Amino acid sequence: MAVALKVTSSRVEEMQKNPQEYFRKAREIARKRAVAQLKAEQQQRANRSRQQSGQRLAAG
């Protein structure tokens, strides 16, 4: 618990010292996460459509 509090306080200190840089990093991390999630969703969609076309071929 103390470690978590220390990490949080260091983030707050960093934010207070250099807010533009802190929020730029935060936006970059959020953007990377969004891109990764989008890629995962597209991959799932591609897998699903591949499965469905395979099932259609097997049924036909």
C-alpha positions in Angstrom: 0.0 0.0 0.0 2.8 2.4 0.9 4.4 1.7 -2.5 1.2 2.6 -4.3 0.9 5.8 -2.4 4.5 6.7 -3.2 4.0 6.1 -6.9 0.9 8.3 -6.8 2.6 11.1 -5.0 5.5 11.0 -7.4 3.1 11.3 -10.3 1.4 14.3 -8.6 4.8 15.9 -8.1 5.7 15.3 -11.7 2.4 16.8 -12.8 2.9 19.9 -10.7 6.4 20.4 -11.9 5.7 20.0 -15.6 2.0 19.7 -16.4 2.3 19.9 -20.2 4.8 17.1 -20.4 2.8 15.0 -17.9 -0.4 15.4 -19.9 1.4 14.9 -23.2 2.7 11.5 -21.9 -0.8 10.6 -20.5 -2.4 11.4 -23.9 0.3 9.3 -25.7 -0.3 6.3 -23.4 -4.1 6.7 -23.9 -3.7 6.8 -27.7 -1.4 3.7 -27.7 -4.0 1.8 -25.6 -6.8 2.9 -27.9 -4.8 1.8 -31.0 -4.1 -1.6 -29.4 -7.7 -2.1 -28.5 -8.8 -1.1 -32.0 -6.4 -3.6 -33.5 -7.6 -6.3 -31.2 -11.2 -5.7 -32.1 -10.4 -5.7 -35.8 -8.5 -9.0 -35.4 -11.5 -10.5 -33.6 -13.8 -9.3 -36.3 -11.5 -10.8 -39.0 -11.4 -14.1 -37.1 -15.1 -14.2 -36.8 -15.8 -13.5 -40.5 -13.2 -16.1 -41.4 -14.9 -18.7 -39.2 -18.3 -17.8 -40.6 -17.1 -18.1 -44.2 -15.6 -21.5 -43.3 -18.9 -22.6 -41.8 -20.7 -21.6 -44.9 -18.4 -23.6 -47.1 -18.7 -26.6 -44.9 -22.5 -26.3 -44.8 -22.8 -25.7 -48.6 
